[in-house]
Amino acid sequence: MNFSEALSELKNGKVLSRKTKYIYGYVAIQAGYLEIKANQNTLDAFKFPKDTVISHKPYLQRAICQNTNEGGQMPKELSFYLPSNEDLFAEDWYVVA
């Protein structure tokens, strides 16, 4: 499927990947949060005062995975995901879960 179709699937809660050697893992939408207490990492990074309450907008997140001995995959690293031009024009997106 193309990225437009993939984005629609992401908005419906699906987890996606591409059939390419350049993406090692999965992409999903991380839901937004309304008025949660900022964690210590955020407080430190932005020099916010203790007990700061913030909201998060939804964002794309990538899970880089490694193979397990049982034949499955285990998340190794999470990061924000910003699609590249190649990702935007690709036709090889597919639903993982």
Biopython code that builds the backbone (N, CA, C, O; Angstrom):
import numpy as np
from Bio.PDB.StructureBuilder import StructureBuilder

atoms = [
    (1, "MET", "N", (0.842, -1.179, 0.000)),
    (1, "MET", "CA", (0.000, 0.000, 0.000)),
    (1, "MET", "C", (0.883, 1.237, 0.000)),
    (1, "MET", "O", (2.051, 1.168, 0.385)),
    (2, "ASN", "N", (0.333, 2.368, -0.430)),
    (2, "ASN", "CA", (1.107, 3.598, -0.449)),
    (2, "ASN", "C", (1.026, 4.297, 0.915)),
    (2, "ASN", "O", (0.323, 3.834, 1.813)),
    (3, "PHE", "N", (1.753, 5.418, 1.063)),
    (3, "PHE", "CA", (1.816, 6.071, 2.370)),
    (3, "PHE", "C", (0.477, 6.663, 2.785)),
    (3, "PHE", "O", (0.142, 6.665, 3.970)),
    (4, "SER", "N", (-0.286, 7.159, 1.834)),
    (4, "SER", "CA", (-1.607, 7.704, 2.163)),
    (4, "SER", "C", (-2.490, 6.619, 2.780)),
    (4, "SER", "O", (-3.162, 6.855, 3.784)),
    (5, "GLU", "N", (-2.484, 5.445, 2.183)),
    (5, "GLU", "CA", (-3.249, 4.318, 2.734)),
    (5, "GLU", "C", (-2.654, 3.873, 4.066)),
    (5, "GLU", "O", (-3.386, 3.532, 4.995)),
    (6, "ALA", "N", (-1.329, 3.878, 4.158)),
    (6, "ALA", "CA", (-0.655, 3.487, 5.398)),
    (6, "ALA", "C", (-1.014, 4.438, 6.533)),
    (6, "ALA", "O", (-1.276, 4.000, 7.653)),
    (7, "LEU", "N", (-1.027, 5.734, 6.249)),
    (7, "LEU", "CA", (-1.369, 6.717, 7.270)),
    (7, "LEU", "C", (-2.798, 6.511, 7.757)),
    (7, "LEU", "O", (-3.073, 6.647, 8.950)),
    (8, "SER", "N", (-3.689, 6.190, 6.863)),
    (8, "SER", "CA", (-5.075, 5.903, 7.248)),
    (8, "SER", "C", (-5.124, 4.698, 8.191)),
    (8, "SER", "O", (-5.850, 4.714, 9.185)),
    (9, "GLU", "N", (-4.360, 3.666, 7.880)),
    (9, "GLU", "CA", (-4.299, 2.482, 8.753)),
    (9, "GLU", "C", (-3.705, 2.841, 10.115)),
    (9, "GLU", "O", (-4.182, 2.372, 11.148)),
    (10, "LEU", "N", (-2.661, 3.675, 10.111)),
    (10, "LEU", "CA", (-2.062, 4.109, 11.376)),
    (10, "LEU", "C", (-3.084, 4.847, 12.227)),
    (10, "LEU", "O", (-3.159, 4.631, 13.437)),
    (11, "LYS", "N", (-3.867, 5.711, 11.605)),
    (11, "LYS", "CA", (-4.891, 6.468, 12.328)),
    (11, "LYS", "C", (-5.960, 5.545, 12.914)),
    (11, "LYS", "O", (-6.622, 5.895, 13.890)),
    (12, "ASN", "N", (-6.123, 4.370, 12.315)),
    (12, "ASN", "CA", (-7.086, 3.386, 12.817)),
    (12, "ASN", "C", (-6.464, 2.425, 13.826)),
    (12, "ASN", "O", (-7.071, 1.416, 14.185)),
    (13, "GLY", "N", (-5.244, 2.744, 14.283)),
    (13, "GLY", "CA", (-4.629, 1.951, 15.342)),
    (13, "GLY", "C", (-3.782, 0.784, 14.885)),
    (13, "GLY", "O", (-3.352, -0.018, 15.714)),
    (14, "LYS", "N", (-3.528, 0.663, 13.596)),
    (14, "LYS", "CA", (-2.707, -0.437, 13.091)),
    (14, "LYS", "C", (-1.223, -0.132, 13.258)),
    (14, "LYS", "O", (-0.823, 1.027, 13.375)),
    (15, "VAL", "N", (-0.419, -1.182, 13.267)),
    (15, "VAL", "CA", (1.043, -1.086, 13.294)),
    (15, "VAL", "C", (1.522, -1.492, 11.915)),
    (15, "VAL", "O", (1.087, -2.509, 11.374)),
    (16, "LEU", "N", (2.429, -0.689, 11.337)),
    (16, "LEU", "CA", (2.864, -0.931, 9.969)),
    (16, "LEU", "C", (4.373, -1.057, 9.846)),
    (16, "LEU", "O", (5.126, -0.687, 10.747)),
    (17, "SER", "N", (4.790, -1.585, 8.713)),
    (17, "SER", "CA", (6.196, -1.640, 8.360)),
    (17, "SER", "C", (6.280, -1.560, 6.844)),
    (17, "SER", "O", (5.260, -1.493, 6.158)),
    (18, "ARG", "N", (7.503, -1.568, 6.328)),
    (18, "ARG", "CA", (7.727, -1.589, 4.886)),
    (18, "ARG", "C", (8.506, -2.829, 4.503)),
    (18, "ARG", "O", (9.281, -3.361, 5.298)),
    (19, "LYS", "N", (8.297, -3.285, 3.281)),
    (19, "LYS", "CA", (9.018, -4.441, 2.755)),
    (19, "LYS", "C", (10.314, -3.962, 2.114)),
    (19, "LYS", "O", (10.495, -4.056, 0.900)),
    (20, "THR", "N", (11.204, -3.452, 2.944)),
    (20, "THR", "CA", (12.485, -2.944, 2.457)),
    (20, "THR", "C", (13.557, -3.225, 3.499)),
    (20, "THR", "O", (13.264, -3.398, 4.682)),
    (21, "LYS", "N", (14.782, -3.266, 3.051)),
    (21, "LYS", "CA", (15.880, -3.495, 3.982)),
    (21, "LYS", "C", (16.228, -2.245, 4.768)),
    (21, "LYS", "O", (17.025, -2.307, 5.705)),
    (22, "TYR", "N", (15.645, -1.109, 4.404)),
    (22, "TYR", "CA", (16.013, 0.146, 5.050)),
    (22, "TYR", "C", (15.214, 0.457, 6.313)),
    (22, "TYR", "O", (15.615, 1.326, 7.088)),
    (23, "ILE", "N", (14.116, -0.217, 6.534)),
    (23, "ILE", "CA", (13.352, -0.021, 7.777)),
    (23, "ILE", "C", (13.454, -1.309, 8.575)),
    (23, "ILE", "O", (13.070, -2.380, 8.105)),
    (24, "TYR", "N", (13.967, -1.192, 9.769)),
    (24, "TYR", "CA", (14.128, -2.348, 10.640)),
    (24, "TYR", "C", (13.191, -2.177, 11.823)),
    (24, "TYR", "O", (13.617, -1.743, 12.893)),
    (25, "GLY", "N", (11.954, -2.503, 11.648)),
    (25, "GLY", "CA", (11.018, -2.374, 12.754)),
    (25, "GLY", "C", (9.653, -1.938, 12.287)),
    (25, "GLY", "O", (9.261, -2.157, 11.140)),
    (26, "TYR", "N", (8.938, -1.313, 13.204)),
    (26, "TYR", "CA", (7.544, -0.993, 12.985)),
    (26, "TYR", "C", (7.274, 0.475, 13.245)),
    (26, "TYR", "O", (8.029, 1.143, 13.951)),
    (27, "VAL", "N", (6.179, 0.975, 12.663)),
    (27, "VAL", "CA", (5.754, 2.349, 12.863)),
    (27, "VAL", "C", (4.323, 2.308, 13.403)),
    (27, "VAL", "O", (3.493, 1.534, 12.927)),
    (28, "ALA", "N", (4.048, 3.138, 14.388)),
    (28, "ALA", "CA", (2.709, 3.241, 14.969)),
    (28, "ALA", "C", (2.462, 4.685, 15.377)),
    (28, "ALA", "O", (3.398, 5.474, 15.501)),
    (29, "ILE", "N", (1.197, 5.023, 15.584)),
    (29, "ILE", "CA", (0.866, 6.341, 16.113)),
    (29, "ILE", "C", (0.823, 6.242, 17.626)),
    (29, "ILE", "O", (0.135, 5.389, 18.188)),
    (30, "GLN", "N", (1.561, 7.120, 18.273)),
    (30, "GLN", "CA", (1.508, 7.233, 19.733)),
    (30, "GLN", "C", (0.384, 8.223, 20.036)),
    (30, "GLN", "O", (0.410, 9.361, 19.565)),
    (31, "ALA", "N", (-0.575, 7.801, 20.799)),
    (31, "ALA", "CA", (-1.727, 8.645, 21.107)),
    (31, "ALA", "C", (-1.313, 9.888, 21.879)),
    (31, "ALA", "O", (-0.316, 9.886, 22.601)),
    (32, "GLY", "N", (-2.074, 10.921, 21.718)),
    (32, "GLY", "CA", (-1.830, 12.137, 22.487)),
    (32, "GLY", "C", (-2.298, 11.964, 23.930)),
    (32, "GLY", "O", (-3.092, 11.075, 24.238)),
    (33, "TYR", "N", (-1.802, 12.813, 24.788)),
    (33, "TYR", "CA", (-2.175, 12.786, 26.204)),
    (33, "TYR", "C", (-2.650, 14.168, 26.598)),
    (33, "TYR", "O", (-2.058, 15.165, 26.186)),
    (34, "LEU", "N", (-3.683, 14.243, 27.369)),
    (34, "LEU", "CA", (-4.185, 15.513, 27.859)),
    (34, "LEU", "C", (-3.770, 15.710, 29.305)),
    (34, "LEU", "O", (-4.063, 14.881, 30.167)),
    (35, "GLU", "N", (-3.103, 16.789, 29.558)),
    (35, "GLU", "CA", (-2.763, 17.232, 30.907)),
    (35, "GLU", "C", (-2.187, 16.123, 31.797)),
    (35, "GLU", "O", (-2.838, 15.642, 32.724)),
    (36, "ILE", "N", (-0.961, 15.741, 31.487)),
    (36, "ILE", "CA", (-0.243, 14.796, 32.340)),
    (36, "ILE", "C", (0.960, 15.507, 32.954)),
    (36, "ILE", "O", (1.463, 16.491, 32.413)),
    (37, "LYS", "N", (1.396, 14.999, 34.066)),
    (37, "LYS", "CA", (2.569, 15.569, 34.728)),
    (37, "LYS", "C", (3.820, 15.209, 33.929)),
    (37, "LYS", "O", (4.031, 14.042, 33.599)),
    (38, "ALA", "N", (4.638, 16.192, 33.622)),
    (38, "ALA", "CA", (5.863, 15.963, 32.851)),
    (38, "ALA", "C", (6.817, 15.072, 33.644)),
    (38, "ALA", "O", (6.952, 15.220, 34.858)),
    (39, "ASN", "N", (7.481, 14.140, 32.943)),
    (39, "ASN", "CA", (8.444, 13.282, 33.628)),
    (39, "ASN", "C", (9.755, 14.043, 33.856)),
    (39, "ASN", "O", (9.951, 15.137, 33.326)),
    (40, "GLN", "N", (10.630, 13.456, 34.639)),
    (40, "GLN", "CA", (11.876, 14.135, 35.027)),
    (40, "GLN", "C", (12.761, 14.461, 33.825)),
    (40, "GLN", "O", (13.400, 15.514, 33.792)),
    (41, "ASN", "N", (12.803, 13.559, 32.832)),
    (41, "ASN", "CA", (13.613, 13.835, 31.635)),
    (41, "ASN", "C", (13.144, 15.100, 30.929)),
    (41, "ASN", "O", (13.963, 15.917, 30.507)),
    (42, "THR", "N", (11.835, 15.266, 30.799)),
    (42, "THR", "CA", (11.281, 16.459, 30.144)),
    (42, "THR", "C", (11.553, 17.702, 30.980)),
    (42, "THR", "O", (11.927, 18.742, 30.439)),
    (43, "LEU", "N", (11.370, 17.603, 32.285)),
    (43, "LEU", "CA", (11.641, 18.738, 33.171)),
    (43, "LEU", "C", (13.092, 19.189, 33.033)),
    (43, "LEU", "O", (13.371, 20.383, 32.926)),
    (44, "ASP", "N", (14.008, 18.231, 33.037)),
    (44, "ASP", "CA", (15.433, 18.551, 32.938)),
    (44, "ASP", "C", (15.792, 19.137, 31.571)),
    (44, "ASP", "O", (16.533, 20.117, 31.491)),
    (45, "ALA", "N", (15.271, 18.542, 30.504)),
    (45, "ALA", "CA", (15.625, 18.970, 29.151)),
    (45, "ALA", "C", (15.172, 20.402, 28.862)),
    (45, "ALA", "O", (15.884, 21.165, 28.210)),
    (46, "PHE", "N", (13.994, 20.755, 29.348)),
    (46, "PHE", "CA", (13.445, 22.076, 29.044)),
    (46, "PHE", "C", (13.533, 23.060, 30.213)),
    (46, "PHE", "O", (13.086, 24.204, 30.119)),
    (47, "LYS", "N", (14.120, 22.587, 31.317)),
    (47, "LYS", "CA", (14.244, 23.440, 32.508)),
    (47, "LYS", "C", (12.874, 23.901, 33.009)),
    (47, "LYS", "O", (12.721, 25.025, 33.488)),
    (48, "PHE", "N", (11.869, 23.003, 32.889)),
    (48, "PHE", "CA", (10.540, 23.312, 33.391)),
    (48, "PHE", "C", (10.518, 23.163, 34.906)),
    (48, "PHE", "O", (11.290, 22.377, 35.456)),
    (49, "PRO", "N", (9.649, 23.900, 35.591)),
    (49, "PRO", "CA", (9.531, 23.732, 37.041)),
    (49, "PRO", "C", (8.887, 22.396, 37.400)),
    (49, "PRO", "O", (8.147, 21.808, 36.611)),
    (50, "LYS", "N", (9.187, 21.936, 38.608)),
    (50, "LYS", "CA", (8.607, 20.693, 39.119)),
    (50, "LYS", "C", (7.088, 20.817, 39.094)),
    (50, "LYS", "O", (6.544, 21.907, 39.272)),
    (51, "ASP", "N", (6.409, 19.700, 38.874)),
    (51, "ASP", "CA", (4.939, 19.626, 38.819)),
    (51, "ASP", "C", (4.344, 20.309, 37.590)),
    (51, "ASP", "O", (3.164, 20.661, 37.596)),
    (52, "THR", "N", (5.146, 20.504, 36.527)),
    (52, "THR", "CA", (4.618, 21.050, 35.280)),
    (52, "THR", "C", (3.655, 20.046, 34.659)),
    (52, "THR", "O", (3.956, 18.855, 34.580)),
    (53, "VAL", "N", (2.514, 20.522, 34.225)),
    (53, "VAL", "CA", (1.516, 19.693, 33.553)),
    (53, "VAL", "C", (1.527, 20.072, 32.076)),
    (53, "VAL", "O", (1.462, 21.252, 31.730)),
    (54, "ILE", "N", (1.608, 19.069, 31.212)),
    (54, "ILE", "CA", (1.684, 19.313, 29.770)),
    (54, "ILE", "C", (0.709, 18.406, 29.026)),
    (54, "ILE", "O", (0.201, 17.431, 29.578)),
    (55, "SER", "N", (0.460, 18.744, 27.775)),
    (55, "SER", "CA", (-0.327, 17.905, 26.871)),
    (55, "SER", "C", (0.575, 17.481, 25.723)),
    (55, "SER", "O", (1.461, 18.230, 25.312)),
    (56, "HIS", "N", (0.351, 16.287, 25.210)),
    (56, "HIS", "CA", (1.093, 15.782, 24.057)),
    (56, "HIS", "C", (0.139, 15.616, 22.895)),
    (56, "HIS", "O", (-0.964, 15.097, 23.065)),
    (57, "LYS", "N", (0.545, 16.045, 21.731)),
    (57, "LYS", "CA", (-0.198, 15.776, 20.503)),
    (57, "LYS", "C", (0.204, 14.387, 20.011)),
    (57, "LYS", "O", (1.302, 13.925, 20.318)),
    (58, "PRO", "N", (-0.662, 13.714, 19.254)),
    (58, "PRO", "CA", (-0.285, 12.417, 18.686)),
    (58, "PRO", "C", (0.948, 12.558, 17.783)),
    (58, "PRO", "O", (1.156, 13.599, 17.160)),
    (59, "TYR", "N", (1.759, 11.498, 17.721)),
    (59, "TYR", "CA", (2.943, 11.514, 16.869)),
    (59, "TYR", "C", (3.254, 10.104, 16.394)),
    (59, "TYR", "O", (2.810, 9.117, 16.981)),
    (60, "LEU", "N", (4.033, 10.032, 15.311)),
    (60, "LEU", "CA", (4.468, 8.735, 14.802)),
    (60, "LEU", "C", (5.680, 8.275, 15.595)),
    (60, "LEU", "O", (6.572, 9.064, 15.910)),
    (61, "GLN", "N", (5.699, 6.990, 15.912)),
    (61, "GLN", "CA", (6.811, 6.423, 16.667)),
    (61, "GLN", "C", (7.282, 5.163, 15.968)),
    (61, "GLN", "O", (6.479, 4.386, 15.451)),
    (62, "ARG", "N", (8.590, 4.966, 15.957)),
    (62, "ARG", "CA", (9.191, 3.784, 15.338)),
    (62, "ARG", "C", (9.777, 2.899, 16.426)),
    (62, "ARG", "O", (10.428, 3.381, 17.354)),
    (63, "ALA", "N", (9.541, 1.610, 16.301)),
    (63, "ALA", "CA", (10.153, 0.621, 17.187)),
    (63, "ALA", "C", (11.179, -0.153, 16.371)),
    (63, "ALA", "O", (10.825, -0.866, 15.432)),
    (64, "ILE", "N", (12.439, -0.011, 16.729)),
    (64, "ILE", "CA", (13.501, -0.801, 16.111)),
    (64, "ILE", "C", (13.562, -2.115, 16.886)),
    (64, "ILE", "O", (13.646, -2.117, 18.114)),
    (65, "CYS", "N", (13.522, -3.218, 16.166)),
    (65, "CYS", "CA", (13.419, -4.519, 16.826)),
    (65, "CYS", "C", (14.633, -5.395, 16.547)),
    (65, "CYS", "O", (15.366, -5.193, 15.578)),
    (66, "GLN", "N", (14.819, -6.363, 17.418)),
    (66, "GLN", "CA", (15.848, -7.381, 17.212)),
    (66, "GLN", "C", (15.185, -8.744, 17.298)),
    (66, "GLN", "O", (14.181, -8.909, 17.991)),
    (67, "ASN", "N", (15.739, -9.709, 16.602)),
    (67, "ASN", "CA", (15.190, -11.058, 16.617)),
    (67, "ASN", "C", (15.461, -11.734, 17.955)),
    (67, "ASN", "O", (16.497, -11.511, 18.582)),
    (68, "THR", "N", (14.512, -12.564, 18.382)),
    (68, "THR", "CA", (14.680, -13.332, 19.617)),
    (68, "THR", "C", (15.041, -14.773, 19.271)),
    (68, "THR", "O", (14.914, -15.193, 18.120)),
    (69, "ASN", "N", (15.489, -15.523, 20.267)),
    (69, "ASN", "CA", (15.823, -16.933, 20.064)),
    (69, "ASN", "C", (14.587, -17.761, 19.723)),
    (69, "ASN", "O", (14.694, -18.833, 19.128)),
    (70, "GLU", "N", (13.411, -17.255, 20.106)),
    (70, "GLU", "CA", (12.161, -17.982, 19.853)),
    (70, "GLU", "C", (11.592, -17.691, 18.470)),
    (70, "GLU", "O", (10.516, -18.187, 18.137)),
    (71, "GLY", "N", (12.287, -16.902, 17.660)),
    (71, "GLY", "CA", (11.823, -16.603, 16.316)),
    (71, "GLY", "C", (10.949, -15.364, 16.217)),
    (71, "GLY", "O", (10.473, -15.029, 15.132)),
    (72, "GLY", "N", (10.732, -14.682, 17.327)),
    (72, "GLY", "CA", (9.943, -13.453, 17.313)),
    (72, "GLY", "C", (10.845, -12.235, 17.273)),
    (72, "GLY", "O", (12.036, -12.327, 16.978)),
    (73, "GLN", "N", (10.252, -11.100, 17.574)),
    (73, "GLN", "CA", (11.026, -9.860, 17.622)),
    (73, "GLN", "C", (10.734, -9.124, 18.921)),
    (73, "GLN", "O", (9.605, -9.128, 19.413)),
    (74, "MET", "N", (11.759, -8.498, 19.465)),
    (74, "MET", "CA", (11.678, -7.753, 20.715)),
    (74, "MET", "C", (12.075, -6.308, 20.439)),
    (74, "MET", "O", (13.112, -6.063, 19.823)),
    (75, "PRO", "N", (11.258, -5.338, 20.890)),
    (75, "PRO", "CA", (11.657, -3.938, 20.706)),
    (75, "PRO", "C", (12.990, -3.658, 21.384)),
    (75, "PRO", "O", (13.222, -4.062, 22.523)),
    (76, "LYS", "N", (13.857, -2.964, 20.667)),
    (76, "LYS", "CA", (15.175, -2.623, 21.192)),
    (76, "LYS", "C", (15.284, -1.128, 21.445)),
    (76, "LYS", "O", (15.964, -0.702, 22.379)),
    (77, "GLU", "N", (14.624, -0.339, 20.626)),
    (77, "GLU", "CA", (14.758, 1.108, 20.703)),
    (77, "GLU", "C", (13.492, 1.769, 20.178)),
    (77, "GLU", "O", (12.940, 1.330, 19.169)),
    (78, "LEU", "N", (13.030, 2.809, 20.842)),
    (78, "LEU", "CA", (11.895, 3.597, 20.370)),
    (78, "LEU", "C", (12.387, 4.981, 19.994)),
    (78, "LEU", "O", (13.262, 5.536, 20.658)),
    (79, "SER", "N", (11.825, 5.539, 18.927)),
    (79, "SER", "CA", (12.194, 6.891, 18.528)),
    (79, "SER", "C", (11.033, 7.536, 17.780)),
    (79, "SER", "O", (10.143, 6.855, 17.271)),
    (80, "PHE", "N", (11.063, 8.876, 17.726)),
    (80, "PHE", "CA", (10.097, 9.567, 16.891)),
    (80, "PHE", "C", (10.367, 9.168, 15.456)),
    (80, "PHE", "O", (11.505, 8.874, 15.090)),
    (81, "TYR", "N", (9.327, 9.157, 14.646)),
    (81, "TYR", "CA", (9.486, 8.766, 13.249)),
    (81, "TYR", "C", (8.990, 9.888, 12.347)),
    (81, "TYR", "O", (7.845, 10.329, 12.456)),
    (82, "LEU", "N", (9.850, 10.336, 11.471)),
    (82, "LEU", "CA", (9.511, 11.319, 10.458)),
    (82, "LEU", "C", (9.766, 10.666, 9.108)),
    (82, "LEU", "O", (10.917, 10.381, 8.778)),
    (83, "PRO", "N", (8.719, 10.418, 8.312)),
    (83, "PRO", "CA", (8.909, 9.701, 7.056)),
    (83, "PRO", "C", (9.851, 10.436, 6.101)),
    (83, "PRO", "O", (9.798, 11.659, 5.975)),
    (84, "SER", "N", (10.698, 9.679, 5.442)),
    (84, "SER", "CA", (11.593, 10.231, 4.427)),
    (84, "SER", "C", (10.824, 10.381, 3.115)),
    (84, "SER", "O", (9.693, 9.907, 3.004)),
    (85, "ASN", "N", (11.417, 11.025, 2.137)),
    (85, "ASN", "CA", (10.798, 11.106, 0.808)),
    (85, "ASN", "C", (10.563, 9.710, 0.248)),
    (85, "ASN", "O", (9.526, 9.445, -0.361)),
    (86, "GLU", "N", (11.527, 8.820, 0.454)),
    (86, "GLU", "CA", (11.370, 7.441, -0.019)),
    (86, "GLU", "C", (10.159, 6.782, 0.625)),
    (86, "GLU", "O", (9.392, 6.097, -0.052)),
    (87, "ASP", "N", (9.980, 6.984, 1.937)),
    (87, "ASP", "CA", (8.827, 6.415, 2.639)),
    (87, "ASP", "C", (7.507, 6.976, 2.096)),
    (87, "ASP", "O", (6.535, 6.242, 1.923)),
    (88, "LEU", "N", (7.489, 8.292, 1.830)),
    (88, "LEU", "CA", (6.266, 8.944, 1.362)),
    (88, "LEU", "C", (5.812, 8.438, -0.007)),
    (88, "LEU", "O", (4.614, 8.374, -0.281)),
    (89, "PHE", "N", (6.772, 8.078, -0.868)),
    (89, "PHE", "CA", (6.423, 7.638, -2.224)),
    (89, "PHE", "C", (6.447, 6.119, -2.388)),
    (89, "PHE", "O", (6.177, 5.607, -3.475)),
    (90, "ALA", "N", (6.766, 5.404, -1.318)),
    (90, "ALA", "CA", (6.835, 3.935, -1.391)),
    (90, "ALA", "C", (5.453, 3.318, -1.545)),
    (90, "ALA", "O", (4.449, 3.882, -1.110)),
    (91, "GLU", "N", (5.425, 2.162, -2.165)),
    (91, "GLU", "CA", (4.187, 1.403, -2.361)),
    (91, "GLU", "C", (4.250, 0.060, -1.634)),
    (91, "GLU", "O", (3.451, -0.835, -1.908)),
    (92, "ASP", "N", (5.200, -0.077, -0.706)),
    (92, "ASP", "CA", (5.420, -1.385, -0.062)),
    (92, "ASP", "C", (5.071, -1.406, 1.429)),
    (92, "ASP", "O", (5.565, -2.267, 2.158)),
    (93, "TRP", "N", (4.242, -0.492, 1.891)),
    (93, "TRP", "CA", (3.789, -0.508, 3.289)),
    (93, "TRP", "C", (2.829, -1.676, 3.498)),
    (93, "TRP", "O", (2.059, -2.025, 2.604)),
    (94, "TYR", "N", (2.882, -2.274, 4.679)),
    (94, "TYR", "CA", (1.952, -3.354, 5.001)),
    (94, "TYR", "C", (1.602, -3.339, 6.490)),
    (94, "TYR", "O", (2.378, -2.852, 7.312)),
    (95, "VAL", "N", (0.438, -3.870, 6.825)),
    (95, "VAL", "CA", (-0.035, -3.943, 8.211)),
    (95, "VAL", "C", (0.629, -5.129, 8.897)),
    (95, "VAL", "O", (0.606, -6.250, 8.389)),
    (96, "VAL", "N", (1.223, -4.864, 10.066)),
    (96, "VAL", "CA", (1.847, -5.915, 10.869)),
    (96, "VAL", "C", (0.846, -6.446, 11.886)),
    (96, "VAL", "O", (0.708, -7.656, 12.069)),
    (97, "ALA", "N", (0.162, -5.538, 12.532)),
    (97, "ALA", "CA", (-0.813, -5.922, 13.568)),
    (97, "ALA", "C", (-1.904, -4.874, 13.669)),
    (97, "ALA", "O", (-2.819, -5.011, 14.481)),
]
sb = StructureBuilder()
sb.init_structure("model")
sb.init_model(0)
sb.init_chain("A")
sb.init_seg("    ")
for serial, (resi, resn, name, xyz) in enumerate(atoms, 1):
    if name == "N":
        sb.init_residue(resn, " ", resi, " ")
    sb.init_atom(name, np.array(xyz, "f"), 0.0, 1.0, " ", f" {name:<3s}", serial, name[0])
structure = sb.get_structure()
